[in-house]
Amino acid sequence: MIIKKYQAKTENEAMNLARAELGDSCVSLNVKVVKQKGIMKLLKAPYVEVTVALEEESETDYDSLIKPIINPADDRNIFKPSGFNVVVDENTKTSVIEPEKNTEETKENNNVIKEDIPAKDLQDNSFKENLNTASVKASSKKEKKSREIKSDSEMDAVYELISQTLIDNEVDEDYVEEIVEEAKSRLKTNTPMDTVLSHIYQRLILRFGEPKIIEPAEKNPKVIFFVGTTGVGKTTTIAKIASKLFVAGNKVALFTSDTYRIAAAEQLRSYANIMNVPFRIIYTIDDFEEGLETYKDYDYILIDTVGHSHKNQELKADMKKFIDYSKDKAETEVYLVLAASTKMKDLIHIADSYKEISDYRLIFTKLDETYSFGTIFNLRLHTNAPLSYVTYGQNVPEDIDTFKPQQIVKKLLGGE
């Protein structure tokens, strides 16, 4: 795993720097705002520091990492992978990265970040107290900052507690076992507790992946369908996203193909009137074609679809016709809207059913109505569909945000 930090004015700018260097597969592990110190805080604004990770497909390629040339003036920004040292080449007077001696400790702790990215947050609560009941007593503040686990039984107790915490938060047991066994294979018995937690945290973050949100089309308009069962909050979610896009200066039109529920169409029409954006009901493919032509110069066309049981084959077939037609005419994305409070078994059936219609991204609503977030993790791995947004209330447009895996993972591990 590659771990690296990037600094910029905003989180988006920092992530753009990361993607430019590491590719789109890198994910954010941690985000923090850094304030200037001393007199500099009067002269310079705070900046954002993002820690990102990239899972390497194979073992470390030493040949490709040996002695990359780095400007000595930028030594403070050098990323030193685990298992490497920064040294100065006397001939060129430049800083280079070279492999450490291949000791047993280097092998076993390879790819483990030596930072307490989440550990402090996770150990400030019941996790530390639970470790005491598992016969692993945390050291006092006067001793080492991170307790060193000295025996196999203590290490097993830590892994057992981590496993139980994840399972209590409804993470599927098979996924828990896979993550914990991976940690056991990489970490030594005397690994500090902070490092164990950081390792598990990183693996969960990497499995969530970087969220995929709505971006402009290369050629206008981008057509976006929102699909899902009745009562998950599709219409309100569309209004929230439309408001955000509209406030950002985009030209937005709202369509609905839900001709079964008058109340749903009128609700979306009301939101369109408030934002002063076009609204149209599309009954047929011909209506849809006319709408696409009318608003071809717009940035986004957001389409509400009929909420129905995922078992209703007829309505699914009608929806697929609209989506397939749209894909032939414009850049199209589909978002499956799901309630976080829905039972896991039902979520799997719903997700599998909509896969028959189209590939999609995931939006989870009603996060304020549940205390267990493991279902989000499970469905992400089950569908391999990227997460995009989460909502947590009825207020438009406030109660929506881009999915942030760091927040969910901390909750899964018992953090506040």
Secondary structure, DSSP 8 states (H G I E B T S, - for coil): -EEEEEEESSHHHHHHHHHHHH-TT-EEEEEEEE---TTHHHHS--EEEEEEEE--SSS--HHHHSS--B-GGGGGG----TTEEEEEETTTTEEEEEE----HHHHHTTT---S-TTHHHHHTSHHHHHHHHTT-----TTS-SS-B--SHHHHHHHHHHHHHHHHHTT--HHHHHHHHHHHHHHS-TT-BHHHHHHHHHHHHHHHH---------SSS-EEEEEE--TTS-HHHHHHHHHHHHHHTT--EEEEE---S-HHHHHHHHHHHHHHT--EEE--SHHHHHHHHHHTTTSSEEEEE-----TT-HHHHHHHHHHHHHHHHHSEEEEEEEEETTS-HHHHHHHHHHHHTT---EEEEE-GGG-S--HHHHHHHHHH---EEEEE-SS-TTTSEEE--HHHHHHHHTT--
